[in-house]
Amino acid sequence: MIESAYAERIYASAMLEPLIAPLRQAGLSAERALIAAGLHEEELLSPATLVSIDQIMLVYQTIAAELRDPMLAYQMGLAFHVTTYGMYGFAMLSSANGRRALEIALQYHQLGSPLARPSLSIEGPTARWSFTPIPHPRMLGAVYEFVVRLHIGIFVRLYGEVEGNYLADLDAGLALHLAPDEADVVERLMGLKAEQARGEETWIRVKTARLSQPTQMGSAAVNRMLLQICDEQIDALRKREGLAGRLRAVLITNGCRVLGLEAAAHRLGMTERSLRRRLAEEGTSFRSVHDDVQRQAAIGYLRDTELTVEAIAELLGFSDAANFRRAFRRWTGKPPLDYRHHKRGGRLGSKV
């Protein structure tokens, strides 16, 4: 198995702490979920504790496997508050209006929500906040659905706190198979009108006019100060990613296509030898980083699009589909079509 960017411990452990109380209220073991990721509860209270996406996913996987009622994921999301996210959260809270708060949430989302890729579109009378879970190998089936429901709860809580608990006229499209009574549960729990999303993105729609209203705790001076701190935190996050993170950015900019060591080193402004040496110092290699980027892209294409394996192989720069299939088995131990997303069944399975 290749070394993954998801294994880097660069994220604040505070994003796991809000799960503890809801787990216990549901009669589940918080300790078991944390131990699965090699963590203990007291570690979550220390700002020095950093966790990886792999660890977060292991916690989520353990919870999803033991969750008797999937609807509890919404309640767990509601346990996250603006204060959970520190300066990033307070930057949203001090925004002049809801639109600016969402723009800040989008710009700095890695500080609080690295397991989902968000987007924001504002057209006419409505604004749409949407997201897709990241293409992690464990983002399958019940874990995928847990992440979607959890993030809906998180959004509703944060949006409500920024807007002064104003939650009227919100509706959502969920990119998963809705349980028979799920829409009723969502509306009763959060006042959110939910439906089945037609596309691959989960979305929440709000009124543009509401977003332009001043927030109760907006402060331009405080907001500027907090955004400076958020910029510093993002810089620190990127530094923890090191040269491997810069290399990933180069590969992603290249469309995740096959790129040789010489070309990558040139784009990074260094020699091949220096690139190899510095990556080795970080405990990785060009091959590992390159494979990891292509694996993530491939899983994303398979899960979130209807592109054929042949088309994906061409997009990623493989000479043919057979070479891509062999590489994918080497990366994941599974054939590519095991990651094809069946929206009708709300799960991941094979598709011919």
DAVENDA-V415755 format. One record per pair of residues at least 4 apart in sequence whose ideal C-beta (glycine too) atoms are under 6 Angstrom apart, sorted by the first residue. I is the first residue (numbers start at 1). J is the second residue. Records with the same first field share a line. If there is no record, write none. Layout:
I: J ; J
This chain:
2: 288 ; 291 ; 292
3: 284 ; 288
4: 292
5: 292
6: 53 ; 54
7: 52 ; 54
8: 52
9: 50 ; 51 ; 52
10: 50 ; 237 ; 240
11: 51 ; 114
13: 44 ; 49 ; 51
16: 44
17: 44
18: 79 ; 80 ; 84
19: 23 ; 76
20: 30
22: 75 ; 76 ; 79
23: 28 ; 30
24: 30
26: 72
28: 66
31: 35
33: 59 ; 62 ; 63
34: 39
36: 58 ; 62
37: 55 ; 58 ; 59
39: 43
43: 49
51: 55
53: 114
57: 136 ; 138
60: 143 ; 146
61: 138 ; 143
63: 67
64: 142 ; 143 ; 146
67: 72
71: 185
73: 146 ; 149 ; 150
74: 149 ; 153 ; 189
76: 150
77: 150 ; 153 ; 154
78: 153 ; 157
80: 84 ; 154 ; 157
82: 89 ; 93 ; 158 ; 161
83: 89
85: 89 ; 112
87: 226 ; 229 ; 230
88: 108 ; 111 ; 112 ; 230
90: 226
91: 104 ; 226 ; 227 ; 230
92: 101 ; 104 ; 105 ; 162
93: 162 ; 217
94: 219 ; 222 ; 223
95: 100 ; 101 ; 215 ; 218 ; 223
96: 100 ; 218
97: 212 ; 214 ; 215
98: 163 ; 211
99: 211
101: 162
102: 120
106: 118 ; 120
108: 230
109: 113 ; 118
110: 114
111: 233
115: 134 ; 147
116: 131 ; 133 ; 151
117: 132
118: 131
119: 130
120: 129
121: 128
122: 127 ; 208
125: 208
126: 205 ; 208
127: 206 ; 208 ; 211
128: 203 ; 205
129: 204
130: 201 ; 203
131: 202
132: 201 ; 304
133: 139 ; 144 ; 147
135: 296 ; 299 ; 300
137: 332
138: 143
139: 143 ; 144
140: 144 ; 348
141: 347 ; 348
145: 176
146: 150
148: 176 ; 202
155: 159 ; 204
156: 190
159: 163
160: 165 ; 167
162: 215
164: 216
167: 191
169: 207
170: 192 ; 206
171: 193 ; 205
172: 192 ; 194 ; 204
173: 195 ; 197 ; 203
174: 194 ; 197 ; 202
175: 197 ; 200 ; 201 ; 202
176: 346
177: 345 ; 346
178: 182 ; 196
181: 185
183: 194
185: 189
186: 190 ; 192 ; 194
187: 193
197: 202
200: 304
214: 218
219: 223
241: 245
242: 282
243: 278
244: 282 ; 284 ; 289
247: 289
248: 293
250: 264 ; 267
251: 293
254: 259
256: 293 ; 294 ; 297 ; 316
257: 316 ; 317
258: 317
259: 263 ; 264
261: 272 ; 286
262: 272
265: 270 ; 272 ; 275
270: 274 ; 275
279: 284 ; 285
284: 288 ; 289
286: 290
291: 295 ; 331
294: 316
295: 331
299: 303 ; 339
300: 304
301: 305 ; 307 ; 312
302: 336 ; 339 ; 340
303: 339 ; 341
307: 311 ; 312
309: 321 ; 336
310: 321
313: 318 ; 321 ; 324
318: 323 ; 324
319: 323
328: 336
334: 338
337: 350 ; 351
338: 350
340: 351
341: 348
342: 347 ; 349
